[in-house]
C-alpha cells in the first residue's frame, strides 16, 4: 500500500488539529456523547417513560447513539473533506478517496475513545459480559464500509454543488428519527416496521444491541442483506467517485 | 526516459457556468442570456520537453500557464489529446498547500513531506537539514505554524518542497520567497537541480529570471503556443505585444 503513510499522516492531522486551543482537548470527544446520553436518558426514561427494554435505558441508548454519532459526524466531515482540501486537489496528485478515508479513520478514533464510557456504563449497570460482544467488530466493519460508500458519493457531489451538504443535513435529521437510536423497534407501529428492514443503519444498530446487550447472535438474514447492500453500494460509489475525480481539480 | 514530458494535440476546455445560483439562472433564462460557455484554455498543443531541459513558460494572465502545469502535475486531464509524463513530478506551486495552521512546524514538515511523496524514513533523515535550510529558529519548530510570520511560513514550505527528489520540477512564481539572501539560496538550489539533470518547468512573470535561468522558453497566448525556443527571442516577442 503505497499511500499508507499519507493516509496515516492525514488521519493524524484530523485528530491532532481538531481540539487544539481547547482546554479540555480530547475530553470533548468523550464528553459530547456522554452529555447527550444524560440529556436523552432524562427525557426518555423519566419524562417519556420508555420501559421494557430489558436493560437500563442509558446502556440501551448508548449502544445505538455511539454508532449513530460515528455515522453522522463521519458524513458531515467527509462531505466537506474535498472542499476543505481544495488547494491540495488543485496542485498535487494522489488518490482523492484518501481524503475521505482519513476523515473516517479520525472518527473511528473518536468512537473508540467514547467507547470507554460505554464500557464503564456496562460495568456500572452490571450488563453480563458474553463472547458475543466481540461480534461488534465485524458489524462495525460493515458499517464502516457503508459509511465510506456514502461519504465518497456525497463528498464528490458536494464539490460540484454545495447544496448537497445542506440537503443531506436535513436528510440526516429525518434519518435519525427513522432509526431505532432513542427507541426500540417495538415502539413503532407494526405496519411501518418495514422501514427498519430497508434502513441499513437500523440493521447495524439492532445487530449491535443484540450482540452487546442481548448476549445472542445478530439476525443473520437482515445483517446478510446489510453486507450485500453495503458492498454493492460501495462498488457503485467508488466507481462514480473515480469517474468524477478527473474533474475535481477543474471545479474546486 | 524519466524526466520527459510529451504533449500530443492537447486541448483543454472548461465549462464556465455564468450563473452560480438558481436565482441567477432563472433571471438569465428569463432574459435569454447565455448560461454556459466553453472556455478553451489550451488549444492543440504538441511539444516535447526532454530530460534535463529548463523550460520557462511566459504569457499574460489567463494564457493557460497554470493549466499547462496542472496537466503535467496530473491533477487535471486534457479534453482531447494525450499528455505523457515520465518520472516523478514535484510541484513547487502554491507553497504550503497542505500545511495546517494548528500543527507545529515539525508536524507540518512531515505532513507536507508525505503529501509530496517522500517517505517517512527519508524525512526523519533529512529533518535537521530541512530545518537548517529554512533558517527557522529551533524553538519555533515546535510551535504551531499559525504563529509564524508569512516569511517564515513560506520559507518552511519551500524547504520541505526542495527536498523532494523529483525527475520533473514544476515551479510557479515562487521565488518571491523571503528576503534577497534566501531567494539567492533558492536559486542556488534550483541550479543544483539543473546540474543533476532534473527537468524544470518554470512559470514566471519575471523576465530577467526566466532569461537567466531557462534554456528554452514557451510563450503562450490565449491557449496557443506563439513561440517556442530561444529565451531572448521569446521574451522580445512577449514584451513587444
Interface residues (C-beta under 8 A of the other chain):
Chain A: X5 X6 X9 X10 X12 X13 X16 X17 X20 X21 X85 X87 X88 X89 X90 X91 X92 X93 X94 X246 X248 X249 X250
Chain B: X14 X70 X73 X74 X75 X76 X77 X89 X91 X93 X94 X97 X98 X100 X102 X103 X107 X110 X111 X114 X115 X116 X119 X120 X144
